[in-house]
Amino acid sequence: MQEFAEFESLLERPLDQKNVEFQRQGRLKHLISASQLTIPLLEKLCHSADMIRKMNRNPSGNQRLRQLLAHKRAMLYFTQPSTRTFLSFMAACQILGLTCNEVRDPKTSSEVKRESRMDSIRMFSSYFDVIIMRSQIGNFAECCAYLMNDLENQERRSVPIVNAGAGSDEHPTQALLDMYTIIRTFDFDQSSAERASRLDQLREQYPGLTPGPAGKTYAFVGDIGRGRTVRSLATVLAQYPDVRMFFVSPDHEVLNLDAELKDYLKRSGVMVEEFQSLDAEFNGQSLLGQVDCLYMTRIQREHNSEQAESEIAAIDLEPFRLTVERVAQLKTYTPILHPFPRDSVVGEIPTEIDSDSRAMYFRQARNGMWARAALLVHLFDAADTLYLAYRDVMPARG
């Protein structure tokens, strides 16, 4: 777009070069790409999310949380439809005491008077301390981060930019909450001193099972080609050793795993396999029986061209729907995840699956509130303050 022409050369650089400009002294300055979520950073954010989650249940802890960032203000600039991402960010801000404002329709802003998007962002940065944005335009958040960096270099006001979903390219905060859910699930209750280790019990049935995301098989099902949540989560998981990924999608060019992501995963040492049915076999065994984490997605029909709509409408999606019989093939600990919304017509996850103990998608959505609150704490360099508050108000456990 002409509006972003001045940033074109910056957009074309490799990720590692870009990411250096989005951090400061080992801490995120902006969150634009899932590739910024390194394993050490994830560990810090998940630890903060755990503290926030536990403090929120404690009256004194809840009060201390609401004081943590009460001096900060957040702009939620969501010009692409959103329910969970918007509301969980709003809830995260409220938990931490931030004052929030929102623009969800450009028609209510000066953009109808032909104000440029970049001028709008700069105006927001004058009033607020963080801009959390979701847009249909793929590179918009990244360009806003470059604008903020330029302002900082000129010793003018600059604020963090958080990419809450950019076109079909990236959704880093969804990857953050997905990883928080995966890390919590694969802890296998070891962190609880009050219960016998679930890991020891599971090892009786699954010898060699280890805690943590490494050494696991992840299956992604549905709209793989256009799934920004799939792309972001796979990018993060690729950092872990001995990871295997199964991609299960209808045989259509817009739905299949794209070559760029496939090449990135293979270069990262990930074993990648592609299938066209949940009933497929791999190495002579049921695909589903080998999966440690199942990530379901809907077919994103809103992105279809007229031609793609007629072609995809003709595809039999039954091989990509969960059933009670298919879920029975999963390991007893395999979490079923979904970034939502799920398609109530296609029913990639029918409601009868919701009562299964492995159905983690509603907990996954709730985890977004804790993970995004932890991100805000990190961006405002308040992790140490959070820890001190946690130590003060939470009862010590022997």
PyMOL commands that set and color helices and strands:
alter all, ss='L'
color gray80, all
select helices_A, chain A and resi 2-11+15-21+34-36+39-56+59-68+84-96+106-108+110-113+117-127+140-153+172-185+198-205+228-237+259-267+288-290+301-303+306-313+318-320+324-327+351-353+361-379+383-393
alter helices_A, ss='H'
color red, helices_A
select strands_A, chain A and resi 23-24+27-28+73-78+99-103+130-135+161-166+217-221+244-248+271-275+281-282+285-286+293-296+336-337
alter strands_A, ss='S'
color yellow, strands_A
deselect
rebuild
show_as cartoon
